Every structure is written in structure tokens, then in C-alpha cells.
Amino acid sequence: MKKLSVVVAGTGQIRDVEIQAGTTAGDILHQLNLTDYLLSKGPNDPFFAAAESIYDKVNDGEKIFASTKAEVGVLEQCA
Amino acid sequence: MRIKDLGTRPAPATIREKFSRMLRGHGPAIPVQRRQIPYWQERGWTRQGRMYRGTYQTPYAAFTGQIEEHLGGHIDFWLYMPSNEIRNSSHWACFQHRGNDWYLVHMSKLPRDTGSGILTIERLITEAYEQ
């Protein structure tokens, strides 16, 4: 088991969770009722895919971020 | 075997502290409150009304930015003086020049809050430098 602190970017609210091996990013978002959010370790790391198991990618006690989906782009040029 | 007495000297502070702690035991733990603040505030941005000012920060570079929240929920993200790395990135077409070296970052999918937008632009800048 690992403990994680999920920081909701918009409010700064911290949600503490405990995850088991095999837990996906989607599991966490669903559990926290954060639909339309994405998880990442921070601005310098990519978003976790919803089906991605994150247990091995985070450290016990680590802080990760939940932010709403956003894409920089104009038409098809850079989506 | 001959032993030469070199005299005495005080033990290092770390060892003294360790022995001292063994004698007096541990004091009660002091709970430290976590700051629960929005991402924009954590990153040092300031807010005046609907306008935010601060910097998009990455390990490679930081850029002055402004964010304007409009009535109805639309949020404009501005970036000042993008570097050559950003200009040469695949997202450069999303930066619309609006004069005086200020660029409006066009979002095809708008974030619901300023913090998520800052995260997105910081990630974009990082990607530009890692390309």
C-alpha cells in the first residue's frame, strides 16, 4: 500500500488516498469523484492515462496533481 | 602495545545531540498543517480581480504570464516574449501575437480553472525544450 496526496489544482484541496498495486489513475479519479480531471506528478511530467497503473510510478507519501483537461491548439494545426 | 594519549576533545554536536535525546526521550510530535492553496497561488501568481499575474515555471525557463478570467467562465492565458524553443515547437501556431511581445495562448479545450491552465502551459513549455 502507498499513500498519496492528490492536490486539486483549482482549489488546492488535498485529498489523501491509499492505493494498492494495480491501481490506475482512473480508479483514483473515480474514487475522488473528479470526473474530467487528469492526474500528473506535476507540470514537468506527462498526464497519467486513465487505464495506466500508477502504483509503481509514484512514491509512498508523494503529492500528485489533479487538473482539468486542457489542450493548447488551433483547429488541427496543433491539437 | 604502546598507546599515546592525545588528550580529550568534545564529541561532535550530532553525537552529543543523539546521546542527549536518548536521555530525555522524544518530545511530542508537532503536527504541521498542510497548505491547501490553489495551484496559481502555490506557483507565486498574484490576483487582482479577474486578472492574475505571475510566471510559467519550468526547469528550463520561466516566462512572464497573465491570465484573465471573463464573465461566463472563459479564461485567456497570455505569455510574454516566448523563446526560440517555443517558437520552434509544434504548438507555435497556438500562440497569437497581440502586440508588444504578448501572445495569447489559444486553447482548443479550455481548462475549468486557472491552475489547470498554468499546468498545461508549463507542460507545453517543458515539451518545447525537450523536443
Backbone of each chain as ProteinMPNN parsed JSONL, in Angstrom:
{"seq_chain_A": "MKKLSVVVAGTGQIRDVEIQAGTTAGDILHQLNLTDYLLSKGPNDPFFAAAESIYDKVNDGEKIFASTKAEVGVLEQCA", "coords_chain_A": {"N_chain_A": [[0.848, -1.206, 0.0], [0.409, 2.239, -0.741], [0.585, 5.631, 0.25], [-0.944, 8.544, -0.979], [-1.078, 12.009, -1.76], [-3.443, 13.851, -3.228], [-3.531, 16.729, -4.994], [-5.895, 19.073, -5.756], [-5.861, 21.071, -8.458], [-7.297, 23.468, -8.982], [-8.441, 24.337, -6.565], [-6.67, 23.769, -4.575], [-7.226, 22.012, -2.663], [-6.501, 19.152, -0.728], [-6.537, 15.738, -1.173], [-6.34, 12.799, 0.496], [-5.234, 9.567, -0.281], [-5.065, 5.982, -0.306], [-3.353, 3.565, -2.01], [-3.404, 0.418, -3.763], [-1.289, -2.078, -5.318], [-1.543, -2.0, -8.815], [-3.512, -0.143, -9.012], [-5.2, 2.202, -10.97], [-4.899, 5.429, -12.651], [-7.391, 6.28, -13.372], [-8.975, 4.882, -11.541], [-8.417, 6.237, -9.178], [-9.301, 8.852, -9.741], [-11.972, 8.358, -10.154], [-12.725, 7.373, -7.65], [-12.346, 9.658, -6.135], [-14.214, 11.217, -7.174], [-13.602, 12.947, -9.267], [-14.334, 13.703, -12.015], [-13.543, 14.301, -15.446], [-11.042, 15.198, -14.903], [-7.425, 15.097, -14.873], [-4.571, 13.188, -13.882], [-1.312, 13.961, -12.729], [2.248, 14.009, -12.07], [3.159, 16.475, -11.879], [3.869, 19.687, -13.481], [6.002, 19.094, -15.114], [5.865, 16.567, -15.907], [4.253, 14.009, -17.846], [0.662, 13.535, -18.29], [-1.042, 10.951, -16.504], [-2.411, 8.164, -18.102], [-5.846, 7.168, -18.112], [-6.205, 4.433, -17.802], [-3.842, 3.619, -16.875], [-1.635, 1.964, -14.712], [-0.597, 3.275, -11.711], [0.82, 2.702, -9.503], [3.52, 1.794, -9.378], [4.757, 4.009, -10.252], [4.747, 6.068, -8.563], [5.84, 7.442, -5.439], [5.663, 6.383, -2.022], [3.715, 8.472, -0.044], [3.868, 10.611, -1.749], [3.091, 13.716, -3.449], [0.644, 14.376, -5.799], [-0.904, 15.822, -8.74], [-4.187, 16.878, -9.612], [-5.738, 17.994, -12.397], [-7.904, 19.932, -14.514], [-8.949, 18.943, -17.796], [-7.155, 20.267, -20.507], [-6.287, 21.661, -23.623], [-3.832, 22.905, -25.729], [-4.237, 24.511, -28.694], [-5.028, 25.143, -32.148], [-7.539, 24.647, -34.296], [-6.774, 21.944, -36.433], [-4.139, 22.252, -36.429], [-2.376, 22.054, -34.26], [-3.371, 20.295, -32.394]], "CA_chain_A": [[0.0, 0.0, 0.0], [1.121, 3.519, -0.749], [-0.271, 6.788, 0.497], [-0.746, 9.645, -1.929], [-1.863, 13.223, -1.542], [-3.857, 14.371, -4.529], [-3.835, 18.158, -4.89], [-6.795, 19.538, -6.814], [-5.177, 22.311, -8.877], [-8.134, 24.661, -8.943], [-8.768, 24.784, -5.215], [-5.593, 23.487, -3.643], [-7.698, 20.997, -1.719], [-5.671, 17.946, -0.749], [-7.302, 14.52, -0.883], [-5.416, 11.705, 0.797], [-5.716, 8.245, -0.689], [-4.146, 4.866, -0.139], [-3.563, 2.731, -3.199], [-2.783, -0.901, -3.82], [-0.661, -2.37, -6.608], [-2.505, -2.157, -9.902], [-4.481, 0.954, -9.04], [-4.999, 3.076, -12.132], [-5.225, 6.85, -12.461], [-8.846, 6.364, -13.469], [-9.544, 4.414, -10.268], [-8.275, 7.312, -8.174], [-10.189, 9.963, -10.107], [-13.342, 7.9, -9.922], [-12.905, 7.299, -6.195], [-12.41, 11.024, -5.591], [-15.288, 11.898, -7.901], [-13.006, 14.033, -10.052], [-14.515, 13.388, -13.426], [-12.998, 15.321, -16.34], [-9.729, 15.622, -14.413], [-6.296, 14.236, -15.208], [-3.56, 13.149, -12.825], [0.097, 14.019, -13.143], [3.15, 14.257, -10.943], [3.468, 17.902, -11.893], [3.892, 20.266, -14.828], [7.123, 18.598, -15.913], [5.624, 15.153, -16.215], [3.022, 13.833, -18.628], [-0.52, 13.047, -17.579], [-1.248, 9.514, -16.486], [-3.614, 7.723, -18.816], [-6.845, 6.674, -17.157], [-6.055, 2.989, -17.579], [-2.445, 3.357, -16.519], [-1.384, 1.641, -13.308], [0.373, 4.291, -11.283], [1.434, 2.273, -8.234], [4.974, 1.722, -9.491], [5.285, 5.279, -10.766], [4.709, 7.086, -7.505], [6.455, 7.036, -4.178], [4.788, 6.466, -0.847], [3.664, 9.817, 0.534], [4.078, 11.633, -2.777], [1.999, 14.628, -3.801], [0.394, 14.44, -7.234], [-1.861, 16.873, -9.068], [-5.361, 16.62, -10.453], [-6.112, 19.24, -13.078], [-8.927, 19.696, -15.529], [-8.384, 18.743, -19.135], [-6.973, 21.46, -21.334], [-5.421, 21.407, -24.768], [-3.428, 24.077, -26.472], [-4.346, 24.168, -30.094], [-5.887, 25.874, -33.068], [-8.035, 23.708, -35.316], [-5.997, 20.701, -36.458], [-2.736, 22.572, -36.6], [-1.522, 21.637, -33.16], [-4.185, 19.644, -31.361]], "C_chain_A": [[0.881, 1.253, 0.0], [0.123, 4.636, -0.471], [0.086, 7.884, -0.485], [-1.574, 10.838, -1.486], [-2.174, 13.814, -2.91], [-4.268, 15.831, -4.356], [-4.724, 18.55, -6.061], [-6.337, 20.943, -7.209], [-6.033, 23.564, -8.685], [-8.345, 25.231, -7.557], [-7.616, 24.633, -4.239], [-5.983, 22.457, -2.595], [-6.845, 19.739, -1.849], [-6.525, 16.755, -0.341], [-6.298, 13.378, -0.669], [-6.024, 10.372, 0.393], [-4.637, 7.201, -0.391], [-4.402, 3.917, -1.292], [-2.834, 1.393, -3.076], [-2.135, -1.07, -5.187], [-1.748, -2.562, -7.659], [-3.529, -1.041, -9.981], [-4.179, 1.88, -10.227], [-5.338, 4.522, -11.767], [-6.744, 7.032, -12.483], [-9.536, 5.917, -12.182], [-9.532, 5.545, -9.237], [-9.251, 8.441, -8.478], [-11.644, 9.601, -9.854], [-13.655, 7.905, -8.428], [-13.09, 8.689, -5.589], [-13.504, 11.858, -6.272], [-14.774, 13.109, -8.672], [-13.125, 13.688, -11.541], [-14.024, 14.57, -14.256], [-11.681, 15.91, -15.816], [-8.664, 14.651, -14.921], [-5.288, 14.291, -14.067], [-2.166, 13.262, -13.424], [0.948, 14.258, -11.908], [3.521, 15.729, -10.851], [3.586, 18.397, -13.322], [5.011, 19.723, -15.716], [6.974, 17.13, -16.278], [4.324, 15.016, -17.0], [1.856, 13.382, -17.756], [-0.506, 11.524, -17.564], [-2.501, 9.206, -17.306], [-4.564, 7.089, -17.807], [-6.627, 5.2, -16.813], [-4.656, 2.611, -17.095], [-2.324, 3.053, -15.02], [-0.302, 2.584, -12.799], [1.154, 3.862, -10.036], [2.97, 2.314, -8.291], [5.6, 3.051, -9.908], [5.26, 6.397, -9.735], [5.375, 6.524, -6.251], [5.451, 7.182, -3.038], [4.868, 7.882, -0.273], [3.791, 10.932, -0.483], [2.829, 12.485, -3.016], [1.846, 14.611, -5.318], [-0.751, 15.428, -7.491], [-3.021, 16.348, -9.906], [-5.745, 17.948, -11.085], [-7.129, 18.925, -14.163], [-8.27, 19.618, -16.906], [-8.268, 20.07, -19.865], [-6.044, 21.086, -22.475], [-5.097, 22.713, -25.431], [-3.507, 23.714, -27.936], [-5.27, 25.073, -30.872], [-6.284, 24.911, -34.16], [-7.197, 22.426, -35.272], [-4.501, 20.976, -36.431], [-1.862, 22.019, -35.475], [-2.327, 20.946, -32.06], [-3.449, 18.438, -30.79]], "O_chain_A": [[1.93, 1.31, 0.641], [-1.029, 4.586, -0.903], [1.256, 8.122, -0.785], [-2.647, 10.681, -0.903], [-1.277, 14.221, -3.648], [-5.234, 16.132, -3.655], [-4.347, 18.38, -7.22], [-6.411, 21.881, -6.415], [-5.525, 24.605, -8.267], [-8.42, 26.446, -7.379], [-7.585, 25.289, -3.198], [-5.174, 22.077, -1.749], [-6.51, 19.319, -2.956], [-7.159, 16.768, 0.714], [-5.513, 13.049, -1.559], [-7.184, 10.088, 0.69], [-3.457, 7.522, -0.248], [-5.539, 3.509, -1.526], [-1.816, 1.261, -2.397], [-2.401, -0.295, -6.106], [-2.757, -3.219, -7.404], [-4.33, -0.997, -10.915], [-3.034, 2.28, -10.443], [-5.962, 4.803, -10.743], [-7.304, 7.823, -11.724], [-10.546, 6.491, -11.777], [-10.511, 5.771, -8.526], [-9.945, 8.929, -7.586], [-12.438, 10.425, -9.401], [-14.708, 8.378, -7.999], [-13.876, 8.879, -4.66], [-13.685, 13.039, -5.977], [-15.421, 14.155, -8.723], [-12.131, 13.421, -12.217], [-14.087, 15.714, -13.807], [-11.264, 16.989, -16.238], [-8.968, 13.535, -15.342], [-5.164, 15.303, -13.377], [-1.888, 12.722, -14.495], [0.453, 14.652, -10.852], [4.121, 16.172, -9.872], [3.423, 17.626, -14.268], [4.966, 19.878, -16.936], [7.863, 16.535, -16.888], [3.404, 15.816, -16.833], [2.044, 12.911, -16.634], [-0.018, 10.888, -18.499], [-3.512, 9.9, -17.209], [-4.14, 6.546, -16.786], [-6.838, 4.779, -15.676], [-4.337, 1.434, -16.928], [-2.84, 3.789, -14.178], [0.777, 2.679, -13.384], [2.041, 4.58, -9.575], [3.625, 2.805, -7.372], [6.823, 3.196, -9.916], [5.693, 7.519, -9.997], [5.456, 5.313, -6.044], [4.525, 7.992, -3.093], [5.955, 8.413, -0.048], [3.821, 12.103, -0.103], [1.695, 12.049, -2.817], [2.822, 14.811, -6.042], [-1.469, 15.815, -6.569], [-2.854, 15.497, -10.78], [-6.041, 18.915, -10.382], [-7.204, 17.802, -14.662], [-7.186, 20.156, -17.134], [-9.185, 20.891, -19.835], [-5.123, 20.287, -22.303], [-5.98, 23.537, -25.67], [-2.914, 22.728, -28.373], [-6.18, 25.689, -30.316], [-5.423, 24.41, -34.882], [-6.943, 21.886, -34.196], [-3.692, 20.049, -36.412], [-0.741, 21.57, -35.715], [-1.956, 21.031, -30.889], [-3.971, 17.757, -29.908]]}, "seq_chain_B": "MRIKDLGTRPAPATIREKFSRMLRGHGPAIPVQRRQIPYWQERGWTRQGRMYRGTYQTPYAAFTGQIEEHLGGHIDFWLYMPSNEIRNSSHWACFQHRGNDWYLVHMSKLPRDTGSGILTIERLITEAYEQ", "coords_chain_B": {"N_chain_B": [[51.712, -3.18, 23.553], [52.132, 0.13, 22.745], [50.409, 2.971, 23.777], [49.559, 6.167, 22.871], [48.52, 8.937, 24.566], [46.438, 11.279, 23.365], [45.043, 13.324, 24.422], [41.886, 14.947, 25.241], [38.833, 15.758, 23.502], [35.893, 17.631, 22.637], [32.923, 15.787, 21.789], [31.467, 15.49, 18.48], [28.752, 17.681, 17.593], [26.504, 16.342, 16.593], [26.633, 13.774, 17.674], [26.561, 14.365, 20.388], [23.985, 15.406, 20.512], [22.511, 13.159, 19.889], [22.996, 11.448, 22.098], [21.966, 13.035, 24.094], [19.294, 13.088, 23.375], [18.657, 10.432, 23.762], [18.702, 10.3, 26.492], [16.717, 12.112, 27.348], [14.51, 11.353, 25.913], [12.006, 11.273, 23.22], [10.332, 14.251, 22.282], [6.873, 15.377, 22.196], [5.291, 14.884, 19.03], [4.907, 17.485, 16.671], [2.167, 18.44, 14.942], [2.174, 19.451, 11.577], [0.517, 21.76, 9.7], [-0.84, 21.32, 6.464], [-0.526, 23.357, 3.606], [-3.3, 24.354, 1.877], [-3.716, 25.465, -0.962], [-4.708, 27.087, -4.025], [-3.317, 26.086, -7.214], [-2.277, 28.205, -8.745], [-1.618, 30.053, -6.833], [0.213, 28.675, -5.31], [2.269, 28.636, -7.104], [3.143, 31.166, -7.014], [1.698, 33.196, -8.26], [-0.124, 36.26, -8.522], [-3.244, 37.836, -7.733], [-5.547, 40.132, -8.994], [-8.608, 41.141, -8.837], [-10.117, 39.973, -11.665], [-7.821, 39.386, -12.923], [-4.761, 37.695, -13.236], [-1.342, 37.578, -12.366], [1.928, 36.411, -13.06], [4.465, 33.862, -13.29], [5.088, 31.36, -15.719], [6.521, 28.447, -14.843], [9.295, 26.378, -15.43], [11.757, 23.704, -15.447], [13.52, 24.548, -17.339], [13.107, 27.164, -18.201], [11.546, 30.284, -17.321], [8.574, 32.128, -17.845], [7.03, 35.259, -18.163], [3.644, 35.779, -17.37], [0.118, 36.332, -17.918], [-3.224, 36.065, -16.829], [-6.567, 36.128, -17.66], [-9.725, 36.143, -16.386], [-12.882, 35.785, -17.694], [-16.288, 36.933, -17.591], [-18.691, 34.403, -17.481], [-16.997, 32.326, -17.639], [-14.944, 31.943, -19.486], [-11.449, 31.774, -20.011], [-8.537, 33.612, -20.552], [-5.222, 33.007, -21.508], [-2.077, 34.394, -21.303], [1.192, 34.943, -22.599], [4.416, 36.236, -22.239], [6.937, 37.292, -24.409], [7.873, 34.721, -25.817], [10.309, 32.119, -26.079], [12.881, 31.057, -28.471], [12.788, 28.298, -28.475], [10.134, 27.745, -27.901], [8.957, 28.995, -30.067], [9.842, 27.371, -32.078], [8.511, 25.07, -31.622], [5.973, 22.483, -31.963], [3.608, 23.579, -31.213], [3.567, 26.228, -31.78], [1.863, 27.551, -33.518], [-0.322, 28.005, -32.004], [0.052, 30.228, -30.549], [-0.897, 33.435, -30.441], [0.012, 36.502, -31.674], [-0.359, 39.523, -29.995], [0.625, 42.03, -29.863], [3.299, 44.123, -28.624], [5.004, 42.063, -27.804], [3.409, 40.316, -26.395], [1.627, 37.301, -26.184], [-1.286, 35.506, -26.939], [-2.395, 32.492, -25.716], [-3.829, 30.034, -27.439], [-6.462, 27.898, -26.639], [-7.741, 24.802, -27.438], [-9.27, 23.165, -25.973], [-10.622, 24.346, -23.178], [-9.35, 24.842, -19.894], [-10.934, 24.296, -16.686], [-10.203, 25.859, -14.636], [-7.827, 28.323, -13.484], [-5.447, 27.272, -12.47], [-5.204, 24.729, -13.642], [-4.821, 25.508, -16.264], [-2.377, 26.865, -16.112], [-0.71, 24.736, -15.428], [-0.953, 23.256, -17.79], [0.212, 24.96, -19.722], [2.777, 25.213, -18.676], [3.61, 22.599, -18.976], [3.572, 22.402, -21.735], [5.616, 24.22, -22.39], [7.794, 22.91, -21.25], [7.822, 20.616, -22.857], [8.47, 21.806, -25.28], [11.117, 22.483, -24.884], [12.21, 20.02, -24.6], [11.99, 18.794, -26.973]], "CA_chain_B": [[51.476, -2.14, 22.551], [52.149, 1.436, 23.406], [49.317, 3.882, 23.403], [49.882, 7.56, 23.154], [47.325, 9.715, 24.94], [46.435, 12.536, 22.597], [44.196, 14.291, 25.111], [40.443, 14.808, 25.005], [38.188, 16.835, 22.742], [34.436, 17.45, 22.687], [32.321, 14.984, 20.718], [30.726, 16.316, 17.52], [27.414, 18.087, 18.039], [25.494, 15.344, 16.218], [26.701, 12.668, 18.64], [26.065, 14.908, 21.671], [22.533, 15.539, 20.402], [21.958, 11.804, 19.911], [23.017, 10.978, 23.487], [21.044, 13.88, 24.852], [17.94, 12.654, 23.039], [18.454, 9.125, 24.393], [18.459, 10.514, 27.912], [15.458, 12.804, 27.643], [13.411, 10.774, 25.132], [11.456, 12.129, 22.172], [9.242, 15.136, 22.658], [5.661, 15.088, 21.412], [5.368, 15.334, 17.631], [4.099, 18.684, 16.41], [1.559, 18.308, 13.608], [2.364, 20.617, 10.699], [-0.625, 21.894, 8.801], [-0.512, 21.441, 5.037], [-1.179, 24.498, 2.96], [-4.21, 23.943, 0.81], [-3.918, 26.675, -1.761], [-4.796, 26.787, -5.459], [-2.024, 25.935, -7.884], [-1.735, 29.5, -9.177], [-1.055, 30.711, -5.655], [1.397, 27.894, -4.958], [3.329, 28.994, -8.049], [3.543, 32.558, -6.794], [0.938, 34.167, -9.037], [-0.947, 37.156, -7.714], [-4.548, 38.065, -8.351], [-6.238, 41.405, -8.772], [-9.897, 40.991, -9.511], [-10.155, 38.841, -12.601], [-6.515, 39.304, -13.585], [-3.683, 37.033, -12.499], [-0.01, 37.842, -12.929], [2.944, 35.541, -12.485], [5.347, 33.254, -14.283], [5.01, 29.931, -16.034], [7.852, 27.989, -14.412], [9.735, 25.034, -15.805], [13.179, 23.569, -15.126], [14.333, 25.109, -18.417], [12.934, 28.61, -18.308], [10.296, 30.827, -16.776], [8.042, 33.171, -18.72], [6.008, 36.122, -17.579], [2.319, 35.477, -17.893], [-1.093, 36.968, -17.39], [-4.429, 35.276, -17.061], [-7.755, 36.958, -17.471], [-10.98, 35.38, -16.283], [-14.013, 36.563, -18.192], [-17.612, 36.517, -17.131], [-19.145, 33.266, -18.284], [-16.07, 31.217, -17.438], [-13.831, 31.881, -20.429], [-10.186, 32.229, -19.419], [-7.467, 33.887, -21.514], [-3.871, 32.803, -20.996], [-1.12, 35.206, -22.041], [2.604, 34.671, -22.322], [5.244, 37.349, -22.716], [8.223, 37.001, -25.036], [8.24, 33.305, -25.929], [11.687, 31.882, -26.54], [13.014, 30.358, -29.754], [12.384, 26.898, -28.305], [8.669, 27.714, -28.031], [8.648, 29.381, -31.454], [10.151, 26.246, -32.967], [7.774, 23.868, -31.202], [4.805, 22.145, -32.79], [2.456, 24.342, -30.726], [3.763, 27.667, -32.007], [0.684, 28.117, -34.204], [-1.354, 28.299, -30.993], [0.4, 31.493, -29.89], [-1.352, 34.529, -31.308], [0.662, 37.743, -31.271], [-1.321, 40.6, -29.753], [1.35, 43.298, -29.727], [4.247, 44.336, -27.514], [5.584, 40.767, -27.4], [2.458, 39.496, -25.642], [0.983, 36.282, -27.016], [-2.448, 34.821, -26.372], [-2.255, 31.052, -25.965], [-5.157, 29.537, -27.807], [-6.778, 26.565, -26.118], [-8.855, 24.146, -28.134], [-10.12, 22.721, -24.854], [-10.311, 25.252, -22.075], [-9.386, 24.287, -18.539], [-12.018, 24.869, -15.886], [-9.657, 26.774, -13.633], [-6.547, 28.909, -13.888], [-4.346, 26.377, -12.102], [-5.077, 23.685, -14.665], [-4.259, 26.156, -17.454], [-0.941, 27.11, -15.87], [-0.072, 23.412, -15.546], [-0.931, 22.876, -19.203], [1.196, 25.775, -20.445], [4.105, 24.828, -18.185], [3.937, 21.315, -19.606], [3.85, 22.711, -23.15], [6.949, 24.842, -22.45], [8.762, 21.837, -20.986], [7.892, 19.781, -24.068], [9.171, 22.568, -26.317], [12.553, 22.419, -24.605], [12.684, 18.631, -24.662], [11.806, 18.266, -28.338]], "C_chain_B": [[51.387, -0.792, 23.242], [51.014, 2.313, 22.877], [49.712, 5.286, 23.787], [48.592, 8.331, 23.43], [47.376, 11.06, 24.235], [45.561, 13.611, 23.246], [42.724, 14.074, 24.788], [39.936, 15.989, 24.181], [36.689, 16.601, 22.78], [33.943, 16.621, 21.501], [31.6, 15.907, 19.737], [29.293, 16.56, 18.0], [26.362, 17.023, 17.73], [25.462, 14.192, 17.218], [26.19, 13.14, 19.998], [24.542, 14.964, 21.667], [21.866, 14.167, 20.498], [21.898, 11.273, 21.343], [22.017, 11.752, 24.33], [19.605, 13.432, 24.632], [17.619, 11.31, 23.695], [18.096, 9.296, 25.863], [17.093, 11.127, 28.176], [14.27, 12.24, 26.868], [12.913, 11.754, 24.09], [10.36, 13.022, 22.727], [8.015, 14.806, 21.839], [5.793, 15.633, 19.99], [4.451, 16.535, 17.438], [3.489, 18.546, 15.017], [1.745, 19.606, 12.807], [1.203, 20.655, 9.726], [-0.156, 22.003, 7.352], [-1.226, 22.657, 4.474], [-2.065, 23.969, 1.849], [-4.556, 25.188, 0.003], [-3.976, 26.302, -3.229], [-3.405, 26.79, -6.104], [-1.426, 27.282, -8.274], [-1.058, 30.216, -8.008], [0.236, 30.004, -5.22], [2.574, 28.27, -5.849], [3.679, 30.473, -7.987], [2.806, 33.588, -7.627], [0.137, 35.045, -8.076], [-2.232, 37.454, -8.473], [-5.071, 39.447, -7.987], [-7.542, 41.332, -9.554], [-9.908, 39.762, -10.383], [-8.818, 38.626, -13.304], [-5.473, 38.65, -12.667], [-2.36, 37.384, -13.174], [1.014, 36.928, -12.245], [3.839, 34.998, -13.569], [4.996, 31.78, -14.461], [6.415, 29.385, -15.76], [8.125, 26.557, -14.844], [11.204, 24.911, -15.41], [14.058, 24.262, -16.161], [14.268, 26.631, -18.467], [11.629, 29.01, -17.635], [9.861, 31.984, -17.661], [6.962, 33.96, -17.995], [4.66, 35.802, -18.21], [1.235, 36.317, -17.262], [-2.274, 36.06, -17.71], [-5.63, 36.164, -16.761], [-9.002, 36.074, -17.471], [-12.121, 36.273, -16.75], [-15.307, 36.07, -17.567], [-18.086, 35.381, -18.041], [-18.166, 32.112, -18.252], [-14.921, 31.128, -18.413], [-12.566, 32.444, -19.772], [-9.162, 32.437, -20.532], [-6.115, 33.731, -20.835], [-2.889, 33.546, -21.897], [0.297, 34.829, -21.628], [3.444, 35.751, -22.975], [6.579, 36.834, -23.248], [8.592, 35.513, -25.058], [9.628, 33.132, -26.542], [11.693, 31.191, -27.907], [12.561, 28.908, -29.651], [10.86, 26.777, -28.46], [8.278, 28.02, -29.472], [8.889, 28.219, -32.416], [9.361, 24.981, -32.62], [6.536, 23.669, -32.08], [3.57, 22.953, -32.377], [2.545, 25.831, -31.04], [2.55, 28.32, -32.669], [-0.408, 28.506, -33.215], [-1.067, 29.599, -30.251], [0.055, 32.639, -30.841], [-0.769, 35.847, -30.811], [-0.374, 38.856, -31.131], [-0.626, 41.924, -29.457], [2.235, 43.342, -28.505], [4.799, 43.028, -26.938], [4.671, 39.929, -26.495], [1.728, 38.544, -26.591], [-0.183, 35.651, -26.243], [-2.321, 33.335, -26.725], [-3.65, 30.487, -26.226], [-5.355, 28.114, -27.303], [-7.94, 25.986, -26.91], [-9.8, 23.519, -27.115], [-9.706, 23.526, -23.635], [-10.302, 24.521, -20.735], [-10.518, 24.94, -17.744], [-11.509, 25.837, -14.823], [-8.279, 27.247, -14.08], [-5.379, 27.968, -13.602], [-4.117, 25.3, -13.145], [-4.477, 24.263, -15.943], [-2.771, 26.423, -17.3], [-0.169, 25.799, -16.017], [0.09, 23.02, -17.011], [0.147, 23.654, -19.96], [2.612, 25.456, -19.967], [4.545, 23.503, -18.813], [4.308, 21.527, -21.074], [5.257, 23.313, -23.295], [8.024, 23.771, -22.234], [8.941, 20.969, -22.226], [8.671, 20.491, -25.166], [10.682, 22.478, -26.123], [13.099, 21.001, -24.713], [12.556, 18.029, -26.049], [13.143, 18.015, -29.012]], "O_chain_B": [[50.645, -0.619, 24.21], [50.733, 2.361, 21.679], [50.149, 5.541, 24.909], [47.686, 8.357, 22.597], [48.262, 11.875, 24.49], [45.365, 14.684, 22.675], [42.372, 13.101, 24.121], [40.532, 17.066, 24.168], [36.257, 15.46, 22.943], [34.451, 16.725, 20.384], [31.166, 16.994, 20.12], [28.713, 15.746, 18.718], [25.433, 16.823, 18.513], [24.392, 13.693, 17.565], [25.473, 12.411, 20.684], [23.886, 14.627, 22.653], [20.804, 14.021, 21.102], [20.883, 10.715, 21.761], [21.318, 11.187, 25.17], [18.8, 13.398, 25.563], [16.492, 11.063, 24.125], [17.294, 8.541, 26.413], [16.391, 10.724, 29.103], [13.13, 12.615, 27.142], [13.327, 12.913, 24.061], [9.555, 12.588, 23.551], [8.099, 14.034, 20.884], [6.342, 16.715, 19.78], [3.349, 16.583, 17.985], [4.213, 18.538, 14.021], [1.5, 20.704, 13.307], [0.944, 19.685, 9.013], [0.813, 22.702, 7.058], [-2.372, 22.945, 4.818], [-1.613, 23.219, 0.984], [-5.553, 25.864, 0.257], [-3.367, 25.317, -3.645], [-2.464, 27.407, -5.605], [-0.219, 27.488, -8.152], [-0.049, 30.899, -8.185], [1.209, 30.643, -4.82], [3.727, 28.234, -5.42], [4.433, 30.971, -8.824], [3.235, 34.74, -7.701], [-0.226, 34.627, -6.976], [-2.291, 37.337, -9.697], [-5.037, 39.864, -6.83], [-7.559, 41.45, -10.78], [-9.73, 38.643, -9.903], [-8.708, 37.772, -14.184], [-5.332, 39.005, -11.497], [-2.277, 37.473, -14.399], [0.973, 36.706, -11.035], [3.964, 35.591, -14.64], [4.663, 31.068, -13.514], [7.385, 29.821, -16.381], [7.308, 25.657, -14.653], [11.835, 25.913, -15.073], [15.226, 24.537, -15.888], [15.266, 27.296, -18.743], [10.739, 28.189, -17.414], [10.697, 32.733, -18.168], [6.103, 33.401, -17.312], [4.552, 35.585, -19.417], [1.421, 36.929, -16.21], [-2.3, 35.381, -18.737], [-5.685, 36.852, -15.741], [-9.282, 35.359, -18.433], [-12.297, 37.385, -16.251], [-15.399, 34.942, -17.083], [-17.882, 35.429, -19.254], [-18.456, 31.036, -18.774], [-14.005, 30.33, -18.212], [-12.612, 33.456, -19.072], [-8.943, 31.549, -21.357], [-5.886, 34.247, -19.741], [-2.876, 33.346, -23.111], [0.563, 34.454, -20.486], [3.209, 36.131, -24.122], [7.255, 36.036, -22.599], [9.534, 35.101, -24.38], [10.05, 33.902, -27.405], [10.648, 30.797, -28.424], [12.02, 28.348, -30.605], [10.362, 25.831, -29.071], [7.382, 27.386, -30.031], [8.22, 28.102, -33.443], [9.533, 23.943, -33.259], [6.121, 24.557, -32.824], [2.59, 23.002, -33.12], [1.692, 26.609, -30.611], [2.245, 29.486, -32.419], [-1.319, 29.259, -33.561], [-1.862, 30.023, -29.412], [0.65, 32.779, -31.91], [-1.018, 36.261, -29.679], [-1.166, 39.097, -32.042], [-1.22, 42.828, -28.87], [1.969, 42.695, -27.492], [5.028, 42.913, -25.734], [5.116, 38.947, -25.9], [1.273, 38.942, -27.663], [-0.068, 35.316, -25.064], [-2.16, 32.976, -27.891], [-4.516, 30.472, -25.352], [-4.515, 27.241, -27.52], [-8.994, 26.61, -27.034], [-10.993, 23.364, -27.378], [-8.59, 23.399, -23.131], [-11.16, 23.675, -20.48], [-10.994, 26.017, -18.102], [-12.291, 26.545, -14.189], [-7.65, 26.639, -14.947], [-4.439, 27.876, -14.391], [-2.977, 24.991, -13.493], [-3.711, 23.588, -16.63], [-1.996, 26.233, -18.238], [0.888, 25.756, -16.647], [1.137, 22.518, -17.419], [0.902, 23.077, -20.742], [3.545, 25.431, -20.77], [5.718, 23.321, -19.14], [5.242, 20.908, -21.585], [5.997, 22.956, -24.212], [9.03, 23.733, -22.943], [10.062, 20.628, -22.602], [9.439, 19.865, -25.896], [11.434, 22.404, -27.095], [14.3, 20.802, -24.894], [12.964, 16.89, -26.28], [13.183, 17.572, -30.159]]}, "name": "protein", "num_of_chains": 2, "seq": "MKKLSVVVAGTGQIRDVEIQAGTTAGDILHQLNLTDYLLSKGPNDPFFAAAESIYDKVNDGEKIFASTKAEVGVLEQCAMRIKDLGTRPAPATIREKFSRMLRGHGPAIPVQRRQIPYWQERGWTRQGRMYRGTYQTPYAAFTGQIEEHLGGHIDFWLYMPSNEIRNSSHWACFQHRGNDWYLVHMSKLPRDTGSGILTIERLITEAYEQ"}
